[in-house]
Amino acid sequence: TSCGDCVEKCPRRVPSEFNVGLDKRKAIYLPFPQAVPRKMTVDEENCLYLTAREKGRCRLCEQVCQAGAIDFEQKKRISRLKVGAIVLATGFDPYDPTPLKEYGYGQIANVITGLEYERLISASGPTGGELRRPSDGKVPNILAFIQCVGSRDVHYNPYCSSVCCMHATKEAILANEHYPDLKSAIFYTDVRAVGKRFQEYITRARQEYGVAFIRGRPGKITEDPETRNPIIWYDETILTEAEDPVRRATSMEVGLVVLCQALIPHGSHREITEKLGLELDEAGFVDIPDKLSRPVDTNVPGIFACGFCQAPQDIPDSVIQSSGVAARVAELLSS
């Protein structure tokens, strides 16, 4: 019924996955605001009753539910379905930047990931849409986005994650719309704006919002012990018309750093593809044998793949592929 009485009474609080640990949720909760179906779910690993199975322990949610919608006596069951086609759309996970020690993630309070930034700036996030520094709750004066964290790097993920340049640009514009006095900088390797009107959007960010695009990959990030401001150390590449590019070592002190990390196949991806007998490419994505004439057909007849499980791509491209998959499945089932 989604009335929320059970959530209010639940005494157990754990870190929220949807808000990437920035706040807490109850052991019975709505997974995210737009969840379909809009139903509460019980976290088996953290529910006081389910973790102990002690008679009479907790079960407050069950007691206050006037609709009788909570049933702790339900059993898991395995269903077998005979289907005519399978569509793989497992999505992606953001790469954990912790191993990249040079960026200080997890060590420097005001270095966060792109997903953490998304939740901070969202009206439904833990701060109600206010961009606040983790260290002191203040609005940063300078915001820096660092591209290709864990991607385009032979030591981690050699491929381009495709969406990060436009994502960072959008987030920088969003920050400046919220806080007109805030300055934003994007540290990039190459700006890859290949979609329709993408380059116009980049130009708009520069000219209308004053977003600085700095060509250079930071070598390390340190912290000012007094202000808790991150200090970005990098080699800036200066492009000139008269001579070859010039590189110079420099630094920038900012209020908040956002790491735009690589996007990798979902954690369940490899297990599922192994069970289905699908071939993967060198980066771990589903290999499509005939990309030109059958761009969603895998090596196994009747199994199709779309979206990020094929390769890094944005939402419009994923929607186009999913439409193609729907057409292929309809063709197969009607034959």
Short mmCIF file of the C-alpha atoms (twelve columns), coordinates in Angstrom:
data_MODEL
# 
_entry.id   MODEL 
# 
loop_
_atom_site.group_PDB 
_atom_site.id 
_atom_site.type_symbol 
_atom_site.label_atom_id 
_atom_site.label_alt_id 
_atom_site.label_comp_id 
_atom_site.label_asym_id 
_atom_site.label_seq_id 
_atom_site.Cartn_x 
_atom_site.Cartn_y 
_atom_site.Cartn_z 
_atom_site.pdbx_PDB_model_num 
ATOM 1   C CA . THR A 1   0.000  0.000   0.000   1 
ATOM 2   C CA . SER A 2   3.078  2.240   0.348   1 
ATOM 3   C CA . CYS A 3   1.564  4.074   3.317   1 
ATOM 4   C CA . GLY A 4   4.936  4.053   5.088   1 
ATOM 5   C CA . ASP A 5   3.699  3.111   8.572   1 
ATOM 6   C CA . CYS A 6   6.042  0.118   8.646   1 
ATOM 7   C CA . VAL A 7   9.038  2.270   7.725   1 
ATOM 8   C CA . GLU A 8   8.246  4.732   10.488  1 
ATOM 9   C CA . LYS A 9   8.115  2.001   13.146  1 
ATOM 10  C CA . CYS A 10  11.148 -0.018  12.027  1 
ATOM 11  C CA . PRO A 11  13.964 0.470   14.596  1 
ATOM 12  C CA . ARG A 12  16.805 -0.725  12.349  1 
ATOM 13  C CA . ARG A 13  18.822 1.831   10.351  1 
ATOM 14  C CA . VAL A 14  21.504 0.898   7.805   1 
ATOM 15  C CA . PRO A 15  23.408 2.793   5.056   1 
ATOM 16  C CA . SER A 16  21.246 3.570   2.030   1 
ATOM 17  C CA . GLU A 17  22.417 1.961   -1.225  1 
ATOM 18  C CA . PHE A 18  20.376 4.383   -3.320  1 
ATOM 19  C CA . ASN A 19  22.099 7.347   -1.682  1 
ATOM 20  C CA . VAL A 20  25.463 5.527   -1.871  1 
ATOM 21  C CA . GLY A 21  25.896 5.480   1.886   1 
ATOM 22  C CA . LEU A 22  25.439 9.239   2.350   1 
ATOM 23  C CA . ASP A 23  22.511 8.665   4.697   1 
ATOM 24  C CA . LYS A 24  20.590 5.758   6.203   1 
ATOM 25  C CA . ARG A 25  17.409 3.838   5.495   1 
ATOM 26  C CA . LYS A 26  15.276 1.393   7.476   1 
ATOM 27  C CA . ALA A 27  15.386 -2.407  7.200   1 
ATOM 28  C CA . ILE A 28  11.974 -2.176  5.520   1 
ATOM 29  C CA . TYR A 29  12.053 0.460   2.798   1 
ATOM 30  C CA . LEU A 30  11.129 1.650   -0.678  1 
ATOM 31  C CA . PRO A 31  14.174 0.870   -2.867  1 
ATOM 32  C CA . PHE A 32  14.014 4.261   -4.612  1 
ATOM 33  C CA . PRO A 33  11.383 7.005   -5.133  1 
ATOM 34  C CA . GLN A 34  10.297 5.876   -8.636  1 
ATOM 35  C CA . ALA A 35  10.220 2.140   -7.809  1 
ATOM 36  C CA . VAL A 36  7.818  0.035   -9.903  1 
ATOM 37  C CA . PRO A 37  5.866  -1.570  -8.372  1 
ATOM 38  C CA . ARG A 38  5.737  0.960   -5.552  1 
ATOM 39  C CA . LYS A 39  6.024  -1.544  -2.714  1 
ATOM 40  C CA . MET A 40  8.126  -1.728  0.410   1 
ATOM 41  C CA . THR A 41  10.728 -4.472  0.631   1 
ATOM 42  C CA . VAL A 42  12.274 -6.160  3.666   1 
ATOM 43  C CA . ASP A 43  16.069 -6.350  3.845   1 
ATOM 44  C CA . GLU A 44  16.738 -9.938  4.927   1 
ATOM 45  C CA . GLU A 45  20.324 -9.214  5.921   1 
ATOM 46  C CA . ASN A 46  19.407 -6.413  8.335   1 
ATOM 47  C CA . CYS A 47  15.866 -7.155  9.539   1 
ATOM 48  C CA . LEU A 48  16.059 -7.855  13.289  1 
ATOM 49  C CA . TYR A 49  13.568 -10.713 13.016  1 
ATOM 50  C CA . LEU A 50  14.865 -12.380 9.843   1 
ATOM 51  C CA . THR A 51  18.501 -12.325 10.952  1 
ATOM 52  C CA . ALA A 52  17.725 -14.189 14.187  1 
ATOM 53  C CA . ARG A 53  14.346 -15.855 13.585  1 
ATOM 54  C CA . GLU A 54  13.604 -15.520 17.288  1 
ATOM 55  C CA . LYS A 55  9.964  -15.848 18.240  1 
ATOM 56  C CA . GLY A 56  8.565  -12.537 19.400  1 
ATOM 57  C CA . ARG A 57  11.579 -10.497 18.274  1 
ATOM 58  C CA . CYS A 58  10.608 -7.146  16.716  1 
ATOM 59  C CA . ARG A 59  8.097  -7.644  13.844  1 
ATOM 60  C CA . LEU A 60  6.841  -4.118  14.590  1 
ATOM 61  C CA . CYS A 61  6.262  -3.510  10.888  1 
ATOM 62  C CA . GLU A 62  3.895  -6.472  10.744  1 
ATOM 63  C CA . GLN A 63  1.996  -5.250  13.799  1 
ATOM 64  C CA . VAL A 64  1.354  -1.735  12.460  1 
ATOM 65  C CA . CYS A 65  0.446  -2.790  8.904   1 
ATOM 66  C CA . GLN A 66  -3.337 -2.313  8.772   1 
ATOM 67  C CA . ALA A 67  -3.526 -3.852  5.292   1 
ATOM 68  C CA . GLY A 68  -1.851 -7.072  6.442   1 
ATOM 69  C CA . ALA A 69  0.610  -6.800  3.566   1 
ATOM 70  C CA . ILE A 70  3.634  -8.143  5.483   1 
ATOM 71  C CA . ASP A 71  4.041  -11.920 5.673   1 
ATOM 72  C CA . PHE A 72  7.205  -13.245 7.297   1 
ATOM 73  C CA . GLU A 73  6.118  -16.839 6.629   1 
ATOM 74  C CA . GLN A 74  6.621  -16.589 2.869   1 
ATOM 75  C CA . LYS A 75  9.062  -19.116 1.418   1 
ATOM 76  C CA . LYS A 76  11.461 -18.747 -1.463  1 
ATOM 77  C CA . ARG A 77  10.564 -20.759 -4.533  1 
ATOM 78  C CA . ILE A 78  12.227 -21.547 -7.833  1 
ATOM 79  C CA . SER A 79  10.112 -21.207 -10.973 1 
ATOM 80  C CA . ARG A 80  10.949 -22.724 -14.349 1 
ATOM 81  C CA . LEU A 81  9.783  -20.844 -17.422 1 
ATOM 82  C CA . LYS A 82  9.849  -22.010 -21.022 1 
ATOM 83  C CA . VAL A 83  10.522 -18.976 -23.215 1 
ATOM 84  C CA . GLY A 84  11.111 -18.298 -26.871 1 
ATOM 85  C CA . ALA A 85  13.837 -15.680 -26.397 1 
ATOM 86  C CA . ILE A 86  16.076 -14.134 -23.757 1 
ATOM 87  C CA . VAL A 87  17.078 -10.461 -23.628 1 
ATOM 88  C CA . LEU A 88  20.188 -9.553  -21.653 1 
ATOM 89  C CA . ALA A 89  20.187 -5.991  -20.264 1 
ATOM 90  C CA . THR A 90  22.294 -6.238  -17.109 1 
ATOM 91  C CA . GLY A 91  23.494 -2.619  -17.065 1 
ATOM 92  C CA . PHE A 92  26.647 -1.382  -15.375 1 
ATOM 93  C CA . ASP A 93  28.377 -0.618  -12.099 1 
ATOM 94  C CA . PRO A 94  30.501 2.469   -11.394 1 
ATOM 95  C CA . TYR A 95  34.148 1.567   -10.891 1 
ATOM 96  C CA . ASP A 96  35.382 1.841   -7.303  1 
ATOM 97  C CA . PRO A 97  38.171 4.484   -7.377  1 
ATOM 98  C CA . THR A 98  39.618 3.427   -4.002  1 
ATOM 99  C CA . PRO A 99  42.586 1.517   -5.563  1 
ATOM 100 C CA . LEU A 100 43.712 4.713   -7.336  1 
ATOM 101 C CA . LYS A 101 45.524 6.099   -4.295  1 
ATOM 102 C CA . GLU A 102 46.668 9.222   -6.132  1 
ATOM 103 C CA . TYR A 103 43.124 10.620  -6.044  1 
ATOM 104 C CA . GLY A 104 42.691 10.216  -2.292  1 
ATOM 105 C CA . TYR A 105 39.192 8.777   -2.443  1 
ATOM 106 C CA . GLY A 106 38.252 7.488   0.994   1 
ATOM 107 C CA . GLN A 107 41.155 9.420   2.542   1 
ATOM 108 C CA . ILE A 108 40.322 13.020  1.630   1 
ATOM 109 C CA . ALA A 109 36.821 13.936  2.808   1 
ATOM 110 C CA . ASN A 110 36.065 16.375  -0.001  1 
ATOM 111 C CA . VAL A 111 36.861 13.948  -2.809  1 
ATOM 112 C CA . ILE A 112 33.658 12.204  -3.894  1 
ATOM 113 C CA . THR A 113 32.432 10.131  -6.842  1 
ATOM 114 C CA . GLY A 114 30.106 11.224  -9.613  1 
ATOM 115 C CA . LEU A 115 27.281 9.119   -8.194  1 
ATOM 116 C CA . GLU A 116 27.711 10.671  -4.739  1 
ATOM 117 C CA . TYR A 117 27.569 14.108  -6.356  1 
ATOM 118 C CA . GLU A 118 24.363 13.097  -8.185  1 
ATOM 119 C CA . ARG A 119 22.674 12.240  -4.905  1 
ATOM 120 C CA . LEU A 120 23.874 15.419  -3.175  1 
ATOM 121 C CA . ILE A 121 22.553 17.680  -5.933  1 
ATOM 122 C CA . SER A 122 19.248 15.785  -6.266  1 
ATOM 123 C CA . ALA A 123 16.133 17.188  -4.600  1 
ATOM 124 C CA . SER A 124 15.324 13.673  -3.333  1 
ATOM 125 C CA . GLY A 125 18.857 13.172  -1.995  1 
ATOM 126 C CA . PRO A 126 20.138 13.263  1.586   1 
ATOM 127 C CA . THR A 127 20.699 17.045  1.560   1 
ATOM 128 C CA . GLY A 128 17.492 17.979  -0.258  1 
ATOM 129 C CA . GLY A 129 19.413 19.154  -3.322  1 
ATOM 130 C CA . GLU A 130 21.951 21.293  -1.458  1 
ATOM 131 C CA . LEU A 131 25.549 20.729  -2.589  1 
ATOM 132 C CA . ARG A 132 27.364 20.366  0.735   1 
ATOM 133 C CA . ARG A 133 30.960 19.349  1.397   1 
ATOM 134 C CA . PRO A 134 31.250 16.143  3.453   1 
ATOM 135 C CA . SER A 135 33.898 17.702  5.728   1 
ATOM 136 C CA . ASP A 136 31.970 20.725  7.010   1 
ATOM 137 C CA . GLY A 137 28.597 20.946  5.254   1 
ATOM 138 C CA . LYS A 138 29.558 24.154  3.433   1 
ATOM 139 C CA . VAL A 139 28.873 24.948  -0.216  1 
ATOM 140 C CA . PRO A 140 32.167 24.667  -2.162  1 
ATOM 141 C CA . ASN A 141 33.517 27.762  -3.896  1 
ATOM 142 C CA . ILE A 142 35.284 25.829  -6.661  1 
ATOM 143 C CA . LEU A 143 34.123 22.487  -8.035  1 
ATOM 144 C CA . ALA A 144 36.476 20.218  -10.001 1 
ATOM 145 C CA . PHE A 145 35.525 17.190  -12.102 1 
ATOM 146 C CA . ILE A 146 38.252 14.697  -12.982 1 
ATOM 147 C CA . GLN A 147 37.576 12.570  -16.046 1 
ATOM 148 C CA . CYS A 148 38.692 9.037   -16.956 1 
ATOM 149 C CA . VAL A 149 39.184 7.824   -13.374 1 
ATOM 150 C CA . GLY A 150 39.901 4.136   -13.896 1 
ATOM 151 C CA . SER A 151 39.154 4.266   -17.623 1 
ATOM 152 C CA . ARG A 152 41.358 4.820   -20.670 1 
ATOM 153 C CA . ASP A 153 44.091 3.290   -18.517 1 
ATOM 154 C CA . VAL A 154 45.788 -0.019  -19.380 1 
ATOM 155 C CA . HIS A 155 46.263 -0.741  -15.666 1 
ATOM 156 C CA . TYR A 156 42.513 -0.658  -14.961 1 
ATOM 157 C CA . ASN A 157 40.012 -0.336  -17.826 1 
ATOM 158 C CA . PRO A 158 41.495 0.565   -21.223 1 
ATOM 159 C CA . TYR A 159 38.244 1.601   -22.894 1 
ATOM 160 C CA . CYS A 160 36.430 4.954   -22.890 1 
ATOM 161 C CA . SER A 161 33.259 4.888   -20.778 1 
ATOM 162 C CA . SER A 162 31.504 7.005   -23.415 1 
ATOM 163 C CA . VAL A 163 29.134 9.098   -21.280 1 
ATOM 164 C CA . CYS A 164 31.474 10.810  -18.809 1 
ATOM 165 C CA . CYS A 165 32.337 13.972  -20.768 1 
ATOM 166 C CA . MET A 166 28.703 14.931  -21.227 1 
ATOM 167 C CA . HIS A 167 27.804 13.789  -17.715 1 
ATOM 168 C CA . ALA A 168 30.434 16.036  -16.116 1 
ATOM 169 C CA . THR A 169 29.418 18.959  -18.324 1 
ATOM 170 C CA . LYS A 170 25.774 18.553  -17.346 1 
ATOM 171 C CA . GLU A 171 26.669 18.343  -13.656 1 
ATOM 172 C CA . ALA A 172 28.871 21.442  -13.868 1 
ATOM 173 C CA . ILE A 173 26.039 23.406  -15.493 1 
ATOM 174 C CA . LEU A 174 23.630 22.117  -12.851 1 
ATOM 175 C CA . ALA A 175 25.941 23.284  -10.062 1 
ATOM 176 C CA . ASN A 176 26.247 26.740  -11.599 1 
ATOM 177 C CA . GLU A 177 22.477 27.006  -11.980 1 
ATOM 178 C CA . HIS A 178 22.118 26.206  -8.271  1 
ATOM 179 C CA . TYR A 179 24.987 28.471  -7.206  1 
ATOM 180 C CA . PRO A 180 25.781 31.247  -9.739  1 
ATOM 181 C CA . ASP A 181 28.951 32.297  -7.873  1 
ATOM 182 C CA . LEU A 182 30.415 28.784  -7.887  1 
ATOM 183 C CA . LYS A 183 33.261 28.128  -10.340 1 
ATOM 184 C CA . SER A 184 33.612 24.762  -12.093 1 
ATOM 185 C CA . ALA A 185 36.550 23.102  -13.834 1 
ATOM 186 C CA . ILE A 186 36.680 19.841  -15.795 1 
ATOM 187 C CA . PHE A 187 40.029 18.041  -16.092 1 
ATOM 188 C CA . TYR A 188 39.938 15.945  -19.254 1 
ATOM 189 C CA . THR A 189 42.075 13.767  -21.505 1 
ATOM 190 C CA . ASP A 190 40.038 14.404  -24.661 1 
ATOM 191 C CA . VAL A 191 36.535 15.800  -24.913 1 
ATOM 192 C CA . ARG A 192 34.504 13.108  -26.638 1 
ATOM 193 C CA . ALA A 193 31.247 14.823  -27.580 1 
ATOM 194 C CA . VAL A 194 30.099 12.753  -30.550 1 
ATOM 195 C CA . GLY A 195 26.303 12.805  -30.222 1 
ATOM 196 C CA . LYS A 196 23.810 15.147  -31.826 1 
ATOM 197 C CA . ARG A 197 24.391 18.737  -30.608 1 
ATOM 198 C CA . PHE A 198 26.787 17.502  -27.927 1 
ATOM 199 C CA . GLN A 199 29.502 19.939  -29.000 1 
ATOM 200 C CA . GLU A 200 27.026 22.808  -28.816 1 
ATOM 201 C CA . TYR A 201 26.331 21.805  -25.218 1 
ATOM 202 C CA . ILE A 202 30.055 21.869  -24.416 1 
ATOM 203 C CA . THR A 203 30.340 25.329  -25.984 1 
ATOM 204 C CA . ARG A 204 27.343 26.538  -23.990 1 
ATOM 205 C CA . ALA A 205 28.950 25.303  -20.751 1 
ATOM 206 C CA . ARG A 206 32.080 27.307  -21.567 1 
ATOM 207 C CA . GLN A 207 30.448 30.507  -22.748 1 
ATOM 208 C CA . GLU A 208 27.267 30.809  -20.664 1 
ATOM 209 C CA . TYR A 209 28.345 29.159  -17.419 1 
ATOM 210 C CA . GLY A 210 32.074 29.798  -17.427 1 
ATOM 211 C CA . VAL A 211 33.005 26.131  -17.025 1 
ATOM 212 C CA . ALA A 212 36.774 25.770  -17.464 1 
ATOM 213 C CA . PHE A 213 37.959 22.767  -19.487 1 
ATOM 214 C CA . ILE A 214 41.537 21.901  -18.529 1 
ATOM 215 C CA . ARG A 215 43.389 19.386  -20.690 1 
ATOM 216 C CA . GLY A 216 45.423 17.308  -18.260 1 
ATOM 217 C CA . ARG A 217 45.149 14.235  -16.066 1 
ATOM 218 C CA . PRO A 218 45.952 14.949  -12.399 1 
ATOM 219 C CA . GLY A 219 48.897 13.060  -10.939 1 
ATOM 220 C CA . LYS A 220 47.757 13.316  -7.340  1 
ATOM 221 C CA . ILE A 221 45.414 15.085  -4.943  1 
ATOM 222 C CA . THR A 222 46.492 16.316  -1.516  1 
ATOM 223 C CA . GLU A 223 44.610 18.161  1.219   1 
ATOM 224 C CA . ASP A 224 45.117 21.492  2.936   1 
ATOM 225 C CA . PRO A 225 45.043 20.507  6.636   1 
ATOM 226 C CA . GLU A 226 43.445 23.797  7.725   1 
ATOM 227 C CA . THR A 227 40.707 24.338  5.135   1 
ATOM 228 C CA . ARG A 228 40.273 20.650  4.172   1 
ATOM 229 C CA . ASN A 229 40.373 21.864  0.562   1 
ATOM 230 C CA . PRO A 230 41.668 19.330  -1.985  1 
ATOM 231 C CA . ILE A 231 44.731 20.449  -3.962  1 
ATOM 232 C CA . ILE A 232 44.944 19.000  -7.472  1 
ATOM 233 C CA . TRP A 233 48.446 18.517  -8.907  1 
ATOM 234 C CA . TYR A 234 48.557 18.064  -12.652 1 
ATOM 235 C CA . ASP A 235 50.427 18.641  -15.893 1 
ATOM 236 C CA . GLU A 236 48.442 21.063  -17.993 1 
ATOM 237 C CA . THR A 237 48.615 20.729  -21.763 1 
ATOM 238 C CA . ILE A 238 48.555 24.121  -23.471 1 
ATOM 239 C CA . LEU A 239 47.543 24.019  -27.128 1 
ATOM 240 C CA . THR A 240 48.969 26.710  -29.401 1 
ATOM 241 C CA . GLU A 241 48.611 27.338  -33.121 1 
ATOM 242 C CA . ALA A 242 52.234 28.254  -33.698 1 
ATOM 243 C CA . GLU A 243 54.010 25.327  -32.036 1 
ATOM 244 C CA . ASP A 244 53.624 21.876  -30.529 1 
ATOM 245 C CA . PRO A 245 51.555 21.490  -27.334 1 
ATOM 246 C CA . VAL A 246 53.310 22.755  -24.199 1 
ATOM 247 C CA . ARG A 247 53.063 20.906  -20.870 1 
ATOM 248 C CA . ARG A 248 53.590 22.567  -17.511 1 
ATOM 249 C CA . ALA A 249 53.328 21.290  -13.933 1 
ATOM 250 C CA . THR A 250 50.884 23.235  -11.793 1 
ATOM 251 C CA . SER A 251 48.241 22.862  -9.073  1 
ATOM 252 C CA . MET A 252 44.756 24.088  -8.214  1 
ATOM 253 C CA . GLU A 253 43.080 24.346  -4.817  1 
ATOM 254 C CA . VAL A 254 39.352 23.637  -4.944  1 
ATOM 255 C CA . GLY A 255 36.460 23.172  -2.548  1 
ATOM 256 C CA . LEU A 256 35.226 19.805  -3.806  1 
ATOM 257 C CA . VAL A 257 36.527 17.173  -6.240  1 
ATOM 258 C CA . VAL A 258 34.186 14.884  -8.186  1 
ATOM 259 C CA . LEU A 259 35.748 11.737  -9.655  1 
ATOM 260 C CA . CYS A 260 34.060 10.660  -12.886 1 
ATOM 261 C CA . GLN A 261 34.965 7.005   -12.628 1 
ATOM 262 C CA . ALA A 262 34.880 4.273   -15.247 1 
ATOM 263 C CA . LEU A 263 31.687 2.353   -15.900 1 
ATOM 264 C CA . ILE A 264 32.115 -1.424  -15.881 1 
ATOM 265 C CA . PRO A 265 29.820 -4.422  -16.561 1 
ATOM 266 C CA . HIS A 266 27.403 -5.149  -13.714 1 
ATOM 267 C CA . GLY A 267 28.582 -7.469  -10.954 1 
ATOM 268 C CA . SER A 268 26.144 -10.200 -12.035 1 
ATOM 269 C CA . HIS A 269 27.154 -9.875  -15.685 1 
ATOM 270 C CA . ARG A 270 29.916 -12.479 -15.888 1 
ATOM 271 C CA . GLU A 271 28.004 -15.143 -13.949 1 
ATOM 272 C CA . ILE A 272 24.912 -14.726 -16.142 1 
ATOM 273 C CA . THR A 273 26.827 -14.734 -19.420 1 
ATOM 274 C CA . GLU A 274 28.720 -17.878 -18.406 1 
ATOM 275 C CA . LYS A 275 25.455 -19.677 -17.639 1 
ATOM 276 C CA . LEU A 276 24.037 -18.605 -21.000 1 
ATOM 277 C CA . GLY A 277 27.190 -19.568 -22.889 1 
ATOM 278 C CA . LEU A 278 27.766 -16.070 -24.276 1 
ATOM 279 C CA . GLU A 279 31.108 -14.922 -25.617 1 
ATOM 280 C CA . LEU A 280 32.679 -11.760 -24.184 1 
ATOM 281 C CA . ASP A 281 35.091 -9.289  -25.736 1 
ATOM 282 C CA . GLU A 282 38.456 -8.338  -24.246 1 
ATOM 283 C CA . ALA A 283 36.839 -5.732  -21.974 1 
ATOM 284 C CA . GLY A 284 34.262 -8.171  -20.579 1 
ATOM 285 C CA . PHE A 285 31.241 -6.929  -22.539 1 
ATOM 286 C CA . VAL A 286 28.979 -9.234  -24.563 1 
ATOM 287 C CA . ASP A 287 30.529 -9.885  -27.957 1 
ATOM 288 C CA . ILE A 288 28.265 -9.351  -30.964 1 
ATOM 289 C CA . PRO A 289 29.545 -11.480 -33.893 1 
ATOM 290 C CA . ASP A 290 27.830 -9.472  -36.657 1 
ATOM 291 C CA . LYS A 291 27.631 -5.867  -35.495 1 
ATOM 292 C CA . LEU A 292 26.683 -4.551  -38.933 1 
ATOM 293 C CA . SER A 293 23.620 -6.598  -39.905 1 
ATOM 294 C CA . ARG A 294 22.620 -8.164  -36.559 1 
ATOM 295 C CA . PRO A 295 23.721 -5.624  -33.909 1 
ATOM 296 C CA . VAL A 296 21.785 -7.192  -31.000 1 
ATOM 297 C CA . ASP A 297 22.270 -10.916 -31.739 1 
ATOM 298 C CA . THR A 298 24.719 -12.805 -29.523 1 
ATOM 299 C CA . ASN A 299 26.594 -15.972 -30.466 1 
ATOM 300 C CA . VAL A 300 23.705 -18.047 -29.041 1 
ATOM 301 C CA . PRO A 301 20.545 -18.107 -31.222 1 
ATOM 302 C CA . GLY A 302 17.530 -16.693 -29.407 1 
ATOM 303 C CA . ILE A 303 19.576 -14.687 -26.904 1 
ATOM 304 C CA . PHE A 304 19.879 -10.944 -27.503 1 
ATOM 305 C CA . ALA A 305 21.823 -8.185  -25.759 1 
ATOM 306 C CA . CYS A 306 21.164 -4.468  -25.504 1 
ATOM 307 C CA . GLY A 307 22.399 -1.478  -23.570 1 
ATOM 308 C CA . PHE A 308 25.501 -1.315  -21.443 1 
ATOM 309 C CA . CYS A 309 26.104 -5.072  -21.371 1 
ATOM 310 C CA . GLN A 310 27.215 -4.658  -25.014 1 
ATOM 311 C CA . ALA A 311 29.393 -1.586  -24.602 1 
ATOM 312 C CA . PRO A 312 29.418 1.760   -22.758 1 
ATOM 313 C CA . GLN A 313 26.614 3.936   -24.120 1 
ATOM 314 C CA . ASP A 314 24.138 6.582   -23.060 1 
ATOM 315 C CA . ILE A 315 20.394 6.277   -22.502 1 
ATOM 316 C CA . PRO A 316 19.275 7.264   -26.056 1 
ATOM 317 C CA . ASP A 317 21.564 4.644   -27.612 1 
ATOM 318 C CA . SER A 318 20.371 2.046   -25.102 1 
ATOM 319 C CA . VAL A 319 16.737 2.846   -25.923 1 
ATOM 320 C CA . ILE A 320 17.440 2.488   -29.647 1 
ATOM 321 C CA . GLN A 321 19.080 -0.897  -29.055 1 
ATOM 322 C CA . SER A 322 16.217 -2.077  -26.856 1 
ATOM 323 C CA . SER A 323 13.767 -1.157  -29.624 1 
ATOM 324 C CA . GLY A 324 15.880 -3.200  -32.027 1 
ATOM 325 C CA . VAL A 325 15.829 -6.135  -29.615 1 
ATOM 326 C CA . ALA A 326 12.033 -5.925  -29.325 1 
ATOM 327 C CA . ALA A 327 11.766 -6.086  -33.114 1 
ATOM 328 C CA . ARG A 328 14.138 -9.064  -33.326 1 
ATOM 329 C CA . VAL A 329 12.263 -10.951 -30.595 1 
ATOM 330 C CA . ALA A 330 8.921  -10.268 -32.315 1 
ATOM 331 C CA . GLU A 331 10.391 -11.512 -35.585 1 
ATOM 332 C CA . LEU A 332 11.704 -14.672 -33.928 1 
ATOM 333 C CA . LEU A 333 8.507  -15.512 -32.043 1 
ATOM 334 C CA . SER A 334 6.292  -14.941 -35.071 1 
ATOM 335 C CA . SER A 335 8.310  -17.255 -37.317 1 
# 
